[in-house]
Amino acid sequence: MKLFKSKILNIILVILACLLFALYLFLAPRFHPDLVNQIAFHPAPEPPDADSFIGGYGGERLTIDNRLSAVFFKNPDSKLVCIYSHGNADSMIYRAQKADAIKSAGLSVLMYDYSGYGKSLGNPSFSVVIDDGKAVYDYVVNTMHYKPSEVVLYGESIGGGVSSEIARHGETGALFLDSTFLAPATWAKDRLALLRLYPDTLILSPSLSIEALLSTYKGAVLVLKPGTDEVIPTTHSDRLFALAKGQKQIVLLPHSIHGIVDNADFALYRSAMKTFVSDYLLAHH
């Protein structure tokens, strides 16, 4: 009888363990992509004055892959092009002033909207925006005929993760990281302690991990760190800079917040961009 009761107890414990493990997996963010994508992405249409605003900065409209809205700011004196992957809110139009600063630093700039943003077709998700970024890279290399070494990636906020996936897709010459994270999973664990129960693979796949990329990335790295960031802790910027292996620079924009360069910092933003491009990129092209 004692042995029988012991076996019954063991069976019950095994069943409970299986149920708890099933619940653990059921609650894993990776298995709820619709909810994760709703939290992560906040697309918006273009503002009514988008065309005149773009025109004021000399931008040219493009459509990539018959679905992605893009704007090209051509610097006729440069052989280099910057692919700008923006953050998770609004459209690319609101980043035109940054594009103009990058252009003034010595690069042409191709900005694009993720699926569902601005005039781009489709709906955003982590896998979709990665495909969007890869499509833009392929367009730059195969249609615009830039060499891979002439491509610079600019990642703002979640765009940093998108840029990391583009860099895994093809060769690039440099990586600009603006108000971004080590990885979405790391950021999520900072925000919600319960997620620390999960390995990164059960939070998000693909990883969009800049941290993992930097262990092997050979291009120059510029980290732009806002003075205050209520979305992604600025310690992520510090860590990204420490992880970068090659030529690198970090710039503190003391008056700025997440993804937005304050007017008081814009002259610093422009000069830092110009110095970095001159010292680390133009010297090799």
Number of C-alpha atoms within 10 A of each C-alpha: 6 7 8 9 10 11 12 12 12 12 12 12 12 12 12 12 12 12 12 12 12 12 11 12 14 12 15 19 20 18 14 13 17 12 11 16 15 12 10 17 21 15 20 16 16 18 13 8 9 15 14 11 16 19 12 11 14 15 22 14 15 15 14 18 12 9 16 23 22 23 22 20 24 19 19 11 9 15 15 25 28 28 25 28 29 27 28 19 15 19 24 25 23 17 19 20 16 17 27 20 19 25 25 15 21 24 28 24 28 26 26 29 30 33 21 22 25 22 19 23 15 13 14 22 19 21 16 14 23 23 17 25 26 20 16 25 28 20 15 21 17 12 11 11 11 17 16 18 18 23 26 28 27 28 25 26 22 27 27 30 30 29 30 27 22 25 24 14 14 14 18 22 23 25 26 25 28 26 30 32 29 24 22 23 24 17 16 17 16 14 14 9 9 10 19 15 11 16 11 21 13 17 24 23 16 14 20 27 23 25 20 14 19 21 11 13 22 17 22 21 26 25 23 26 27 26 16 16 17 8 15 22 19 20 13 19 24 15 13 20 22 13 19 23 15 13 14 19 17 19 17 17 20 15 15 20 17 21 21 19 23 16 11 12 16 18 13 16 20 17 15 19 21 19 13 19 20 14 11 19 20 17 8 10 10
